[in-house]
Amino acid sequence: MKFEAMMLRGLFFACVTVCGLVLGAMLTTTPSNVQLTAGSRITAALQSAPNRCALPPDGVVCPRVDG
């Protein structure tokens, strides 16, 4: 019984340590800046996208227009 209790206690402290390290890494990490240049394919695709149905009146979906 003592061996099982020792193993459970060790597992608990290992889990708490891993959770603490992950939480610390999430809190101290700073995101890198994202810059879209004018020559990138993403910027060109966003600029050429149609904007006439940005937000429809019902706010649910854009109606599909054939043609």
PLY file of the C-alpha trace (Angstrom):
ply
format ascii 1.0
element vertex 67
property float x
property float y
property float z
element edge 66
property int vertex1
property int vertex2
end_header
0.00 0.00 0.00
2.84 2.38 0.76
4.40 1.80 -2.68
1.14 2.70 -4.46
0.71 5.85 -2.40
4.29 6.89 -3.18
3.73 6.29 -6.91
0.50 8.32 -6.89
2.15 11.15 -5.00
5.04 11.18 -7.48
2.63 11.17 -10.43
0.67 14.04 -8.89
3.81 16.16 -8.42
4.99 15.34 -11.95
1.62 16.42 -13.39
1.60 19.62 -11.33
5.15 20.40 -12.49
4.30 19.84 -16.16
1.13 21.94 -15.87
3.09 24.72 -14.17
5.75 24.69 -16.89
3.13 24.81 -19.64
1.27 27.64 -17.93
4.50 29.56 -17.43
5.42 29.11 -21.08
2.00 30.36 -22.19
2.20 33.43 -19.99
5.75 34.44 -20.89
5.68 33.80 -24.66
5.35 36.89 -26.81
3.87 36.44 -30.29
5.92 37.45 -33.28
4.69 40.30 -35.44
2.90 39.28 -38.61
3.38 41.56 -41.57
1.61 41.14 -44.88
3.67 42.65 -47.65
2.11 44.08 -50.78
3.68 41.38 -52.95
2.39 38.36 -51.04
-0.25 36.03 -52.46
-2.47 36.42 -49.40
-2.67 40.19 -49.76
-3.43 39.89 -53.46
-6.20 37.36 -52.77
-7.74 39.56 -50.07
-7.66 42.64 -52.28
-9.28 40.85 -55.22
-12.04 39.24 -53.13
-15.55 40.56 -53.74
-16.82 42.73 -50.92
-20.44 43.22 -51.92
-21.60 40.55 -49.48
-19.49 41.35 -46.46
-22.43 41.13 -44.05
-25.84 40.20 -45.42
-29.00 41.72 -43.94
-29.94 38.54 -42.07
-26.40 38.16 -40.71
-26.31 34.42 -41.38
-25.03 33.56 -44.85
-24.28 35.29 -48.12
-26.78 34.41 -50.84
-25.21 32.46 -53.68
-25.46 34.35 -56.97
-25.13 32.25 -60.12
-23.33 33.84 -62.99
0 1
1 2
2 3
3 4
4 5
5 6
6 7
7 8
8 9
9 10
10 11
11 12
12 13
13 14
14 15
15 16
16 17
17 18
18 19
19 20
20 21
21 22
22 23
23 24
24 25
25 26
26 27
27 28
28 29
29 30
30 31
31 32
32 33
33 34
34 35
35 36
36 37
37 38
38 39
39 40
40 41
41 42
42 43
43 44
44 45
45 46
46 47
47 48
48 49
49 50
50 51
51 52
52 53
53 54
54 55
55 56
56 57
57 58
58 59
59 60
60 61
61 62
62 63
63 64
64 65
65 66
